[in-house]
Amino acid sequence: MMETDFQVRCRGKLYDNIDDAINDYINEINPGIGQAKLDRILKAINLDIYENLASGVTYLKTPVEALSPVTIAKKGHSKPFLDKGILLNQVKDKILNEMHGQVFIGSQDNRDVIASILHYGSDKIPARPFF
């Protein structure tokens, strides 16, 4: 087995390995980034997901695969993620502690399950990764 030596430059500092760089960064932000800043980050992610759903784009901002003609006929329109607007209103965020938060799809009317199928696809539905 060949051994390779390299260094990592991160934020202007030189480290012997990536783990040291990550650990140094974690130590800098401990005990946390602050609730106000974390809340702003969560709200930005929440808004981004909301905009993806409303615009019919993936998380990479590329258009999702178009709906089938049968689905368009059933829904009465061609907007991939929109039907009654329940999914849009189920994008939620929550601060868990000083360092962690989560953005998720709420479970009203099984929107969490529907969102998973939309995001990952199924046997009959192509993946439309919005999250």
C-alpha positions in Angstrom: 0.0 0.0 0.0 1.3 3.4 -1.0 1.3 6.1 1.7 0.7 9.7 0.7 1.6 12.8 2.6 -0.3 16.0 2.1 -1.4 19.1 3.9 -4.8 20.8 3.9 -5.1 24.6 3.7 -8.4 25.8 5.1 -9.4 29.4 5.9 -5.8 30.5 5.6 -4.3 27.9 7.9 -2.2 24.8 7.0 -3.2 21.5 8.6 -1.6 18.0 8.4 -4.9 16.4 7.7 -8.6 17.2 7.1 -9.6 16.0 10.6 -7.4 18.6 12.2 -9.0 21.3 10.0 -12.5 20.2 10.9 -11.8 19.9 14.6 -10.2 23.4 14.7 -13.3 24.9 13.0 -15.6 23.1 15.4 -13.6 24.4 18.4 -13.9 28.0 17.0 -17.7 27.9 16.8 -18.2 26.1 20.2 -20.3 26.4 22.2 -22.4 27.4 19.2 -23.1 30.0 16.6 -25.9 31.6 18.6 -29.6 31.1 18.4 -30.3 34.1 16.2 -27.8 33.2 13.6 -28.9 29.5 13.6 -32.5 30.6 13.2 -31.6 32.8 10.2 -29.8 29.8 8.6 -32.8 27.5 9.2 -35.2 30.2 7.8 -33.0 30.6 4.7 -33.0 26.8 4.1 -36.7 26.7 4.7 -37.3 29.5 2.2 -35.1 27.8 -0.4 -37.1 24.6 -0.2 -40.3 26.6 -0.4 -39.1 28.3 -3.5 -38.0 25.0 -5.1 -41.5 23.6 -4.5 -43.3 26.8 -5.8 -41.0 27.1 -8.8 -40.8 23.4 -9.8 -37.1 23.1 -9.6 -34.6 20.8 -7.9 -32.3 21.8 -5.0 -29.8 22.5 -7.8 -32.2 25.0 -9.4 -32.7 22.9 -12.5 -36.3 22.1 -13.7 -37.8 18.9 -12.5 -39.1 16.3 -14.9 -42.4 17.4 -16.4 -45.6 15.8 -15.2 -47.2 13.2 -17.4 -50.2 14.2 -19.6 -52.4 11.9 -17.4 -51.3 13.7 -14.2 -51.8 17.1 -15.8 -55.3 16.1 -16.8 -56.1 14.9 -13.3 -54.6 18.0 -11.6 -55.8 20.5 -14.2 -52.4 22.2 -14.4 -48.7 21.2 -15.0 -47.1 22.5 -11.8 -45.1 19.5 -10.4 -45.3 20.1 -6.7 -48.5 22.1 -6.4 -52.0 20.8 -5.9 -53.8 22.2 -2.9 -50.7 24.0 -1.4 -50.6 21.8 1.7 -47.0 20.7 1.0 -45.8 24.3 0.7 -47.2 25.0 4.2 -45.6 21.9 5.7 -42.0 23.1 5.2 -41.0 23.5 8.9 -37.8 24.3 10.8 -36.8 23.9 14.4 -33.8 24.8 16.6 -32.7 21.8 18.5 -29.9 23.3 20.6 -27.0 25.8 20.2 -25.4 23.8 17.4 -28.2 22.0 15.7 -31.4 22.7 13.9 -33.6 20.8 11.4 -35.7 21.7 8.4 -38.3 19.1 7.6 -41.7 18.4 6.0 -44.6 18.3 8.5 -46.9 15.3 8.6 -50.3 17.0 8.0 -52.3 14.9 5.5 -49.2 12.6 5.1 -47.2 15.4 3.4 -44.0 14.0 4.8 -44.6 10.7 3.0 -45.7 12.4 -0.2 -42.6 14.7 -0.1 -40.4 11.6 0.2 -42.0 10.0 -2.8 -41.7 13.2 -4.8 -38.1 13.7 -3.8 -36.9 10.1 -4.3 -39.4 8.9 -6.9 -41.1 5.5 -7.0 -41.9 2.8 -9.6 -44.3 5.1 -11.3 -43.0 8.6 -10.5 -39.6 10.0 -11.4 -37.5 11.5 -8.7 -37.9 15.3 -8.3 -35.3 16.2 -5.7 -36.4 19.5 -4.3 -35.1 19.1 -0.7 
